[in-house]
Amino acid sequence: MNNQIQNNGVERLTSMEKVQAGLAQRYAKERRFRRLGLAAVMTGLLFIALLLGSIVSNGYSAFWQTEVQLEVQLEQADIDPEVSRDPEVLSVADYGGLVKRSLRNTFPEVKGRRDKRKLYEMVSSGAAFQLQDMVMANPDLIGSTVKLWVPADDDIDMLVKGHIDRSKPESERRVKDQQLEWLDELTSQGRIRSAFNTIFFTAGDSREPELAGIWGAAVGSMFTLLVTLCLSFPIGVAAAVYLEEFAPVNRWTDLIEVNINNLAAVPSIVFGLLGLAVFINFFGLPRSAPVVGGLVLTLMTLPTIIIASRAALKSVPPSIREAALGLGASRMQMVFHHVLPLAMPGMLTGTIIGMAQALGESAPLLMIGMVAFIVDIPGSITDPSTVMPVQIYLWADSPERAFVERTSAAIMLLLGFLVSMNALAVILRKKFERRW
């Protein structure tokens, strides 16, 4: 009997040891899993930091532009020989010739045609238009000598910013030795400076990097998103309300719900093909216009808005519906007076997320022609325009080094818009969300 008790004790002790050993193994596995999860999160954050660091390091310099000061003689005979002050006469004057004369007066030793061409390449071709705008705004300047800061050529700008190594042989860089001497002389005279690049924020696209701006694409994006919002939000909310509150449960509504969920996973370029076939080829709407881009993005964002709106409607407690109906409200009054106001914050959040997704899309807009080279700022939803993602795509495909920094700067602005829209969605959800 005593031996049996001792054997049972030994067996019980062995079982406890096995349990303790098993617990230790499970705890060790849990710690390893936590460490792996933390390592995965840190790795992801590291790659995001590297990506953002690369974008910022390449793009922050685009917010500054190298400028050259010119002393331009606005001769009466060159601009307005008849002293008419007629805007048509002033607009056709040879302002480019005046800029070239100013450069020749600054460096009178330059005589050869090839050397003059190199000298003229020191400043941007936009200097003539800047001088024209100045004279058109104030014709009283005619007959005087003005000092004007004009953008430097993109190669000079890249050299001043350190993106071109001046220590390399002349054959391996775009800026020649003679241009380096002229640049050093202008610097010693205090006629070279770095100023805030207002052109980048106020101008449209250009073949010249120093004259290219993001404002045209930003306005095109705003018009496109405006059309998308005006169409997708009411249609999406109405569809969600009908499917969730009024539609009977049958095979047709089930089929519609399945198709809506499937459309949310369709590649965006398919919607671009649909817009090309229907809106442009069939209805004849203008290509490369925000109205067509808005229609295409509406088709793309509708599934997202409908799904988010239905989820918001489902989150409203059934007691709200039952109380409204119990007090004599009709089904329509119950939905629009009680359920919909409580679900609206969730609907707005889903809509903002859908708009943020639409803002970053480029593939469907490429299919409808919004990849065109647009210089002018669009004034309406029917004017030719492009959008920010497509503008980034165009600049990234350009060979000039100056477009690299403008591409990165445009990406920074686009990311800023996306982060702002997502932050707005979070704020709205936190502010209006109700706990039941």
MOKA-V581608 format. One record per backbone hydrogen bond with DSSP energy under -0.5 kcal/mol. CO is the residue of the C=O (numbers start at 1). NH is the residue of the N-H. Records with the same first field share a line. If there is no record, write none. Layout:
CO=NH / NH
//
This chain:
1=5
2=6
3=7
4=8
5=9
6=10
7=11
8=12
9=13
10=14
11=15
12=16
13=17
14=18
15=19
16=20
17=21
18=22
19=23
20=24
21=25
22=26
23=27
24=28
25=29
26=30
27=31
28=32
29=33
30=34
31=35
32=36
33=37
34=38
35=39
36=40
37=41
38=42
39=43
40=44
41=45
42=46
43=47
44=48
45=49
46=50
47=51
48=52
49=53
50=54
51=55
52=56
53=57
54=58
55=59
56=60
59=62
60=63
61=64
63=197
65=195
66=152
67=193
68=70 / 150
70=72 / 148
72=74 / 146
73=75
74=143
75=79
76=80
78=94
80=83
86=90
87=91
88=92
89=92
90=93
93=95
94=98
95=99
96=100
97=101
98=102
99=103
100=104
101=105
102=106
103=107
105=108
107=110
109=111
112=116
113=117
114=118
115=119
116=120
117=121
119=122
120=123
122=153
124=127
125=128 / 129
126=130
127=131
128=132
129=133
130=134
131=135
132=136
133=137
134=138
138=141
139=142
141=144
144=74 / 146
146=72 / 148
148=70 / 150
150=68
151=124
153=157
154=158
155=159
156=160
157=161
158=163 / 164
159=162
164=166
165=168
169=172
170=173
174=176
176=180
177=181
178=182
179=183
180=184
181=185
182=186
183=187
184=188
185=189
186=191
187=190
191=69
193=67 / 195
195=65
196=198
197=201
198=201 / 202
199=202 / 203
200=214
203=215 / 216
204=213
207=209
208=211 / 212
209=212
214=218
215=219
216=220
217=221 / 388
218=222
219=223
220=224
221=225
222=226
223=227
224=228
225=229
226=230
227=231
228=232
229=233
231=235
232=236
233=237
234=238
235=239
236=240
237=241
238=242
239=243
240=244
241=245 / 246
242=246 / 247
248=250
250=254
251=255
252=256
253=257
254=258
255=259
256=260
257=261
258=262
259=263
260=264
262=265
263=266
267=270 / 271
268=271 / 272
269=273
270=274
271=275
272=276
273=277
274=278
275=279 / 280
276=281
277=282
278=282 / 283
279=285
280=284
286=289
288=385
289=292 / 293
290=294
291=295
292=296
293=297
294=298
295=299
296=300
297=301
298=302
299=303
301=305
302=306
303=307
304=308
305=309
306=310
307=311
308=312
309=313
310=314
311=315
313=316
317=320 / 321
318=322
319=323
320=324
321=325
322=326
323=327
324=329
325=328
330=334
331=335
332=336
333=337
334=338 / 339
335=340
338=342
339=343
340=344
343=347
344=348
345=349
346=350
347=351
348=352
349=353
350=354
351=355
352=356
353=357
354=358
355=359
356=360
358=361
362=366
363=367
364=368
365=370
366=369
368=288
369=372
372=374
373=375
374=205
380=383
381=291
383=290
387=391
388=392
389=393
390=394
391=395
392=396
393=397
395=398
400=403 / 404
401=404 / 405
402=406
403=407
404=408
405=409
406=410
407=411
408=412
409=413
410=414
411=415
412=416
413=417
414=418
415=419
416=420
417=421
418=422
419=423
420=424
421=425
422=426
423=427
424=428
425=429
426=430
427=431
428=432
429=433
//
